[in-house]
């Protein structure tokens, strides 16, 4: 049987995920965002991005505490949102309404995650540097050509998929732990 100290430690470690009721809605909004992203334009490009996808960042963040993971997810979405605020977005032929709905659904995810973690907490510089390199090597170097925007859209899909996997990994053990905490407390 667990003592009160063990229960306190267990529940305090999981507090960000347990207290973040909004996180249960993340998968829905992520799916909505992915659907809009795929419908914005034609089929996603097969062209390779000039910046390597940061799989190491995702691997590293999976081994951190839940709160750091939530900040990483929120900051990643914020960086994605920043990409789509670029001045040369007018050069693409994407459906305007679908693009607007995509941006709104990403914004809802950011707002929801801000209820889970402090808006003042930031991830490390590696995430910012990655998005800066991606933006500079695509949008700024080419003046926002349609081909570069398609690379951005492709990279966005990869990020949304990885972020969804990260949220799923947070939620999976959370449900079992929540049941265990409730059983022990009652």
MIDOSE-1310 file (N, C-alpha, C; in nm, 2 decimals, decimal comma, always signed):
residues 186
xxxx	+0,08/-0,12/+0,00/+0,00/+0,00/+0,00/+0,09/+0,12/+0,00; +0,05/+0,22/-0,07/+0,12/+0,35/-0,09/+0,09/+0,44/+0,03; +0,20/+0,51/+0,08/+0,18/+0,60/+0,19/+0,13/+0,74/+0,13; +0,09/+0,83/+0,21/+0,05/+0,96/+0,17/+0,16/+1,03/+0,10
xxxx	+0,28/+1,02/+0,14/+0,40/+1,08/+0,08/+0,41/+1,03/-0,07; +0,40/+0,90/-0,08/+0,41/+0,85/-0,22/+0,30/+0,90/-0,31; +0,18/+0,91/-0,26/+0,07/+0,96/-0,33/+0,09/+1,10/-0,37; +0,14/+1,18/-0,27/+0,16/+1,32/-0,30/+0,27/+1,34/-0,41
xxxx	+0,38/+1,26/-0,40/+0,49/+1,27/-0,50/+0,44/+1,23/-0,63; +0,36/+1,12/-0,64/+0,31/+1,07/-0,77/+0,22/+1,17/-0,83; +0,13/+1,22/-0,75/+0,03/+1,32/-0,81/+0,09/+1,45/-0,84; +0,19/+1,50/-0,76/+0,26/+1,63/-0,79/+0,34/+1,62/-0,92
xxxx	+0,40/+1,50/-0,95/+0,48/+1,48/-1,07/+0,39/+1,49/-1,19; +0,27/+1,43/-1,18/+0,18/+1,43/-1,29/+0,08/+1,55/-1,30; +0,09/+1,64/-1,20/+0,00/+1,75/-1,20/-0,03/+1,82/-1,33; +0,07/+1,86/-1,41/+0,04/+1,93/-1,53/-0,05/+1,85/-1,62
xxxx	-0,03/+1,72/-1,64/-0,12/+1,64/-1,72/-0,25/+1,62/-1,66; -0,25/+1,59/-1,53/-0,38/+1,57/-1,46/-0,47/+1,69/-1,45; -0,41/+1,80/-1,43/-0,48/+1,93/-1,42/-0,52/+1,99/-1,55; -0,46/+1,94/-1,65/-0,49/+1,99/-1,79/-0,60/+1,92/-1,85
xxxx	-0,72/+1,95/-1,81/-0,84/+1,88/-1,87/-0,84/+1,91/-2,02; -0,79/+2,03/-2,06/-0,80/+2,06/-2,21/-0,72/+1,97/-2,29; -0,62/+1,90/-2,24/-0,53/+1,82/-2,32/-0,61/+1,70/-2,38; -0,72/+1,66/-2,32/-0,81/+1,56/-2,38/-0,87/+1,60/-2,52
xxxx	-0,87/+1,73/-2,54/-0,93/+1,79/-2,66/-0,82/+1,81/-2,77; -0,70/+1,79/-2,73/-0,59/+1,82/-2,82/-0,59/+1,74/-2,95; -0,62/+1,61/-2,94/-0,62/+1,51/-3,05/-0,72/+1,56/-3,15; -0,84/+1,60/-3,10/-0,95/+1,65/-3,19/-0,90/+1,77/-3,27
xxxx	-0,85/+1,87/-3,20/-0,80/+1,99/-3,27/-0,68/+1,96/-3,36; -0,60/+1,87/-3,32/-0,48/+1,83/-3,41/-0,53/+1,77/-3,54; -0,63/+1,68/-3,53/-0,69/+1,62/-3,65/-0,75/+1,72/-3,74; -0,82/+1,82/-3,67/-0,89/+1,93/-3,75/-0,78/+2,01/-3,83
xxxx	-0,67/+2,04/-3,75/-0,56/+2,11/-3,82/-0,50/+2,04/-3,93; -0,47/+1,91/-3,91/-0,42/+1,83/-4,02/-0,51/+1,82/-4,14; -0,64/+1,81/-4,12/-0,73/+1,80/-4,23/-0,73/+1,93/-4,30; -0,73/+2,04/-4,23/-0,73/+2,17/-4,30/-0,60/+2,19/-4,38
xxxx	-0,49/+2,15/-4,32/-0,36/+2,16/-4,38/-0,35/+2,08/-4,51; -0,41/+1,96/-4,51/-0,41/+1,88/-4,63/-0,50/+1,93/-4,74; -0,60/+2,00/-4,70/-0,70/+2,06/-4,79/-0,67/+2,20/-4,84; -0,57/+2,26/-4,78/-0,53/+2,40/-4,82/-0,48/+2,40/-4,97
xxxx	-0,41/+2,30/-5,01/-0,35/+2,30/-5,14/-0,36/+2,17/-5,20; -0,28/+2,15/-5,31/-0,28/+2,02/-5,37/-0,21/+1,92/-5,28; -0,18/+1,80/-5,34/-0,11/+1,70/-5,27/+0,03/+1,76/-5,21; +0,06/+1,71/-5,10/+0,19/+1,76/-5,03/+0,31/+1,72/-5,12
xxxx	+0,40/+1,81/-5,12/+0,52/+1,79/-5,21/+0,61/+1,68/-5,16; +0,68/+1,62/-5,25/+0,78/+1,52/-5,22/+0,92/+1,58/-5,21; +0,93/+1,71/-5,24/+1,06/+1,78/-5,23/+1,11/+1,78/-5,09; +1,24/+1,75/-5,08/+1,30/+1,75/-4,95/+1,33/+1,89/-4,89
xxxx	+1,31/+1,90/-4,76/+1,33/+2,03/-4,70/+1,48/+2,06/-4,69; +1,52/+2,18/-4,70/+1,67/+2,22/-4,69/+1,72/+2,21/-4,54; +1,62/+2,19/-4,45/+1,66/+2,18/-4,31/+1,61/+2,05/-4,26; +1,70/+1,97/-4,20/+1,66/+1,84/-4,15/+1,56/+1,85/-4,04
xxxx	+1,46/+1,75/-4,04/+1,36/+1,75/-3,94/+1,42/+1,72/-3,81; +1,38/+1,79/-3,70/+1,45/+1,77/-3,57/+1,40/+1,65/-3,49; +1,42/+1,53/-3,54/+1,38/+1,41/-3,47/+1,44/+1,40/-3,33; +1,57/+1,45/-3,32/+1,64/+1,44/-3,20/+1,57/+1,53/-3,09
xxxx	+1,52/+1,64/-3,13/+1,44/+1,72/-3,03/+1,32/+1,65/-2,98; +1,25/+1,58/-3,06/+1,13/+1,51/-3,02/+1,17/+1,39/-2,93; +1,28/+1,32/-2,97/+1,33/+1,21/-2,88/+1,37/+1,26/-2,75; +1,44/+1,37/-2,74/+1,49/+1,43/-2,62/+1,38/+1,47/-2,53
xxxx	+1,27/+1,53/-2,59/+1,16/+1,59/-2,51/+1,08/+1,47/-2,45; +1,07/+1,36/-2,52/+1,00/+1,25/-2,46/+1,05/+1,20/-2,33; +1,18/+1,23/-2,30/+1,24/+1,18/-2,18/+1,24/+1,29/-2,07; +1,16/+1,39/-2,09/+1,16/+1,50/-1,99/+1,03/+1,49/-1,91
xxxx	+1,01/+1,58/-1,81/+0,89/+1,58/-1,73/+0,77/+1,63/-1,82; +0,65/+1,60/-1,78/+0,53/+1,63/-1,86/+0,52/+1,78/-1,88; +0,55/+1,86/-1,78/+0,53/+2,01/-1,80/+0,63/+2,06/-1,91; +0,75/+2,01/-1,92/+0,84/+2,05/-2,02/+0,79/+2,00/-2,16
xxxx	+0,73/+1,89/-2,16/+0,67/+1,84/-2,29/+0,55/+1,93/-2,33; +0,47/+1,97/-2,24/+0,36/+2,06/-2,27/+0,41/+2,19/-2,32; +0,51/+2,24/-2,26/+0,57/+2,37/-2,31/+0,63/+2,35/-2,45; +0,69/+2,24/-2,47/+0,75/+2,21/-2,60/+0,64/+2,21/-2,71
xxxx	+0,53/+2,14/-2,68/+0,42/+2,13/-2,77/+0,36/+2,27/-2,80; +0,33/+2,34/-2,70/+0,28/+2,48/-2,71/+0,37/+2,56/-2,79; +0,50/+2,56/-2,76/+0,60/+2,65/-2,83/+0,61/+2,60/-2,98; +0,61/+2,47/-3,00/+0,61/+2,42/-3,14/+0,50/+2,48/-3,22
xxxx	+0,38/+2,47/-3,16/+0,26/+2,52/-3,23/+0,27/+2,67/-3,25; +0,32/+2,74/-3,16/+0,34/+2,88/-3,17/+0,43/+2,92/-3,29; +0,54/+2,84/-3,30/+0,64/+2,86/-3,41/+0,57/+2,83/-3,54; +0,49/+2,72/-3,55/+0,42/+2,69/-3,67/+0,33/+2,80/-3,71
xxxx	+0,25/+2,85/-3,61/+0,16/+2,97/-3,63/+0,24/+3,09/-3,69; +0,36/+3,11/-3,63/+0,44/+3,22/-3,68/+0,48/+3,21/-3,83; +0,51/+3,08/-3,87/+0,54/+3,06/-4,01/+0,43/+3,11/-4,10; +0,31/+3,08/-4,06/+0,19/+3,11/-4,15/+0,15/+3,26/-4,14
xxxx	+0,22/+3,34/-4,06/+0,20/+3,48/-4,06/+0,29/+3,56/-4,15; +0,37/+3,49/-4,22/+0,47/+3,54/-4,31/+0,41/+3,63/-4,41; +0,48/+3,74/-4,45/+0,43/+3,84/-4,54/+0,40/+3,79/-4,68; +0,48/+3,69/-4,73/+0,46/+3,64/-4,86/+0,36/+3,53/-4,88
xxxx	+0,28/+3,51/-4,78/+0,17/+3,41/-4,79/+0,08/+3,43/-4,90; +0,07/+3,55/-4,95/-0,02/+3,59/-5,06/+0,02/+3,53/-5,19; +0,15/+3,48/-5,20/+0,20/+3,42/-5,32/+0,15/+3,28/-5,35; +0,09/+3,22/-5,25/+0,04/+3,08/-5,26/-0,10/+3,08/-5,31
xxxx	-0,14/+2,97/-5,37/-0,27/+2,96/-5,43/-0,36/+2,87/-5,34; -0,33/+2,86/-5,21/-0,41/+2,78/-5,12/-0,55/+2,84/-5,10; -0,64/+2,76/-5,07/-0,78/+2,80/-5,04/-0,77/+2,89/-4,91; -0,82/+3,02/-4,93/-0,81/+3,12/-4,82/-0,89/+3,07/-4,70
xxxx	-1,01/+3,03/-4,72/-1,09/+2,99/-4,60/-1,03/+2,87/-4,53; -0,98/+2,77/-4,60/-0,92/+2,65/-4,54/-0,79/+2,69/-4,46; -0,72/+2,78/-4,52/-0,59/+2,83/-4,46/-0,63/+2,91/-4,33; -0,73/+2,99/-4,34/-0,78/+3,06/-4,22/-0,82/+2,96/-4,11
xxxx	-0,90/+2,86/-4,14/-0,95/+2,76/-4,05/-0,83/+2,68/-3,99; -0,73/+2,65/-4,07/-0,61/+2,59/-4,02/-0,54/+2,68/-3,91; -0,52/+2,80/-3,94/-0,46/+2,89/-3,85/-0,54/+2,91/-3,72; -0,67/+2,91/-3,73/-0,76/+2,92/-3,61/-0,75/+2,80/-3,53
xxxx	-0,75/+2,68/-3,59/-0,74/+2,56/-3,51/-0,60/+2,54/-3,44; -0,49/+2,59/-3,50/-0,36/+2,59/-3,43/-0,37/+2,69/-3,32; -0,43/+2,80/-3,34/-0,45/+2,90/-3,23/-0,52/+2,85/-3,11; -0,63/+2,77/-3,14/-0,71/+2,71/-3,03/-0,62/+2,61/-2,95
xxxx	-0,53/+2,54/-3,02/-0,45/+2,45/-2,95/-0,35/+2,52/-2,86; -0,30/+2,63/-2,91/-0,20/+2,71/-2,83/-0,27/+2,77/-2,71; -0,39/+2,83/-2,73/-0,47/+2,88/-2,62/-0,50/+2,77/-2,52; -0,54/+2,66/-2,56/-0,57/+2,54/-2,47/-0,45/+2,50/-2,39
xxxx	-0,33/+2,49/-2,46/-0,21/+2,45/-2,39/-0,17/+2,56/-2,29; -0,20/+2,69/-2,32/-0,17/+2,80/-2,22/-0,24/+2,78/-2,09; -0,35/+2,71/-2,09/-0,43/+2,68/-1,97/-0,36/+2,57/-1,89; -0,27/+2,50/-1,95/-0,19/+2,39/-1,89/-0,06/+2,43/-1,83
xxxx	+0,00/+2,52/-1,89/+0,14/+2,57/-1,85/+0,14/+2,72/-1,85; +0,23/+2,77/-1,78/+0,25/+2,92/-1,78/+0,30/+2,97/-1,91; +0,23/+3,08/-1,96/+0,27/+3,13/-2,09/+0,41/+3,19/-2,08; +0,47/+3,21/-1,97/+0,60/+3,27/-1,95/+0,71/+3,16/-1,97
xxxx	+0,67/+3,03/-1,95/+0,77/+2,92/-1,97/+0,80/+2,90/-2,11; +0,93/+2,89/-2,15/+0,97/+2,87/-2,28/+1,06/+2,75/-2,29; +1,06/+2,69/-2,41/+1,15/+2,58/-2,44/+1,29/+2,63/-2,46; +1,39/+2,54/-2,48/+1,52/+2,59/-2,50/+1,54/+2,65/-2,64
xxxx	+1,65/+2,70/-2,67/+1,68/+2,77/-2,80/+1,68/+2,68/-2,92; +1,70/+2,55/-2,90/+1,71/+2,46/-3,01/+1,58/+2,46/-3,10; +1,47/+2,47/-3,04/+1,34/+2,47/-3,11/+1,33/+2,60/-3,19; +1,36/+2,71/-3,13/+1,36/+2,84/-3,20/+1,46/+2,85/-3,31
xxxx	+1,58/+2,79/-3,29/+1,68/+2,79/-3,39/+1,64/+2,71/-3,51; +1,57/+2,59/-3,48/+1,53/+2,51/-3,59/+1,43/+2,59/-3,68; +1,33/+2,65/-3,62/+1,22/+2,72/-3,70/+1,28/+2,84/-3,77; +1,38/+2,91/-3,71/+1,44/+3,02/-3,77/+1,52/+2,97/-3,90
xxxx	+1,59/+2,86/-3,88/+1,66/+2,80/-4,00/+1,57/+2,76/-4,11; +1,46/+2,70/-4,07/+1,36/+2,66/-4,17/+1,30/+2,78/-4,24; +1,26/+2,88/-4,17/+1,21/+3,00/-4,23/+1,31/+3,07/-4,32; +1,43/+3,08/-4,27/+1,53/+3,15/-4,35/+1,57/+3,08/-4,48
xxxx	+1,58/+2,94/-4,47/+1,62/+2,87/-4,58/+1,51/+2,84/-4,68; +1,39/+2,87/-4,65/+1,28/+2,85/-4,75/+1,22/+2,99/-4,78; +1,15/+3,05/-4,69/+1,07/+3,17/-4,72/+1,15/+3,29/-4,75; +1,25/+3,32/-4,67/+1,33/+3,44/-4,69/+1,42/+3,43/-4,81
xxxx	+1,48/+3,32/-4,83/+1,58/+3,30/-4,94/+1,51/+3,31/-5,08; +1,38/+3,27/-5,09/+1,32/+3,26/-5,21/+1,21/+3,36/-5,23; +1,19/+3,44/-5,13/+1,08/+3,54/-5,14/+0,95/+3,48/-5,12; +0,94/+3,36/-5,06/+0,81/+3,30/-5,04/+0,75/+3,23/-5,16
xxxx	+0,83/+3,17/-5,24/+0,78/+3,10/-5,36/+0,68/+2,99/-5,32; +0,59/+2,96/-5,42/+0,49/+2,85/-5,39/+0,56/+2,72/-5,35; +0,67/+2,69/-5,42/+0,74/+2,56/-5,39/+0,79/+2,56/-5,24; +0,84/+2,67/-5,20/+0,88/+2,68/-5,06/+0,77/+2,67/-4,96
xxxx	+0,66/+2,73/-4,99/+0,54/+2,72/-4,90/+0,49/+2,57/-4,90; +0,51/+2,50/-5,00/+0,47/+2,36/-5,00/+0,56/+2,28/-4,91; +0,69/+2,32/-4,91/+0,78/+2,25/-4,82/+0,74/+2,28/-4,67; +0,70/+2,41/-4,65/+0,66/+2,45/-4,51/+0,53/+2,37/-4,47
xxxx	+0,44/+2,35/-4,57/+0,32/+2,27/-4,54/+0,36/+2,13/-4,51; +0,45/+2,07/-4,58/+0,49/+1,93/-4,56/+0,56/+1,92/-4,42; +0,65/+2,01/-4,39/+0,71/+2,01/-4,26/+0,61/+2,03/-4,15; +0,51/+2,11/-4,17/+0,41/+2,13/-4,07/+0,33/+2,00/-4,04
xxxx	+0,30/+1,93/-4,15/+0,24/+1,80/-4,13/+0,32/+1,70/-4,04; +0,45/+1,70/-4,07/+0,54/+1,61/-3,99/+0,54/+1,66/-3,84; +0,54/+1,79/-3,82/+0,54/+1,84/-3,68/+0,41/+1,80/-3,61; +0,30/+1,83/-3,68/+0,17/+1,80/-3,62/+0,16/+1,65/-3,58
xxxx	+0,21/+1,56/-3,67/+0,20/+1,42/-3,65/+0,29/+1,39/-3,52; +0,41/+1,44/-3,51/+0,50/+1,41/-3,40/+0,44/+1,47/-3,27; +0,38/+1,59/-3,28/+0,32/+1,65/-3,16/+0,20/+1,57/-3,11; +0,13/+1,51/-3,20/+0,01/+1,43/-3,17/+0,06/+1,30/-3,10
xxxx	+0,17/+1,24/-3,15/+0,23/+1,12/-3,08/+0,28/+1,16/-2,94; +0,33/+1,27/-2,92/+0,38/+1,32/-2,79/+0,26/+1,33/-2,70; +0,16/+1,40/-2,74/+0,04/+1,41/-2,66/-0,02/+1,28/-2,62; -0,03/+1,19/-2,72/-0,08/+1,05/-2,69/+0,00/+0,98/-2,59
xxxx	+0,13/+1,00/-2,59/+0,22/+0,94/-2,49/+0,20/+1,00/-2,35; +0,16/+1,12/-2,35/+0,13/+1,19/-2,22/+0,00/+1,14/-2,16; -0,10/+1,13/-2,25/-0,23/+1,09/-2,21/-0,24/+0,94/-2,18; -0,17/+0,85/-2,24/-0,19/+0,71/-2,22/-0,16/+0,67/-2,08
xxxx	-0,04/+0,70/-2,02/-0,02/+0,66/-1,88/-0,10/+0,74/-1,78; -0,14/+0,86/-1,83/-0,22/+0,95/-1,74/-0,35/+0,89/-1,70; -0,42/+0,83/-1,79/-0,55/+0,77/-1,76/-0,54/+0,66/-1,65; -0,44/+0,57/-1,67/-0,41/+0,47/-1,57/-0,37/+0,52/-1,43
xxxx	-0,29/+0,63/-1,43/-0,24/+0,69/-1,31/-0,36/+0,76/-1,24; -0,44/+0,83/-1,32/-0,56/+0,90/-1,26/-0,65/+0,80/-1,19; -0,68/+0,68/-1,25/-0,76/+0,58/-1,19/-0,69/+0,53/-1,06; -0,56/+0,51/-1,06/-0,49/+0,46/-0,95/-0,49/+0,57/-0,83
xxxx	-0,47/+0,69/-0,87/-0,48/+0,80/-0,76/-0,62/+0,81/-0,70; -0,72/+0,80/-0,79/-0,86/+0,81/-0,74/-0,89/+0,69/-0,65; -0,84/+0,57/-0,68/-0,86/+0,45/-0,60/-0,80/+0,47/-0,47; -0,67/+0,52/-0,47/-0,60/+0,53/-0,34/-0,65/+0,64/-0,25
xx	-0,71/+0,75/-0,31/-0,76/+0,86/-0,23/-0,90/+0,83/-0,18; -0,97/+0,73/-0,23/-1,10/+0,71/-0,18/-1,11/+0,59/-0,09
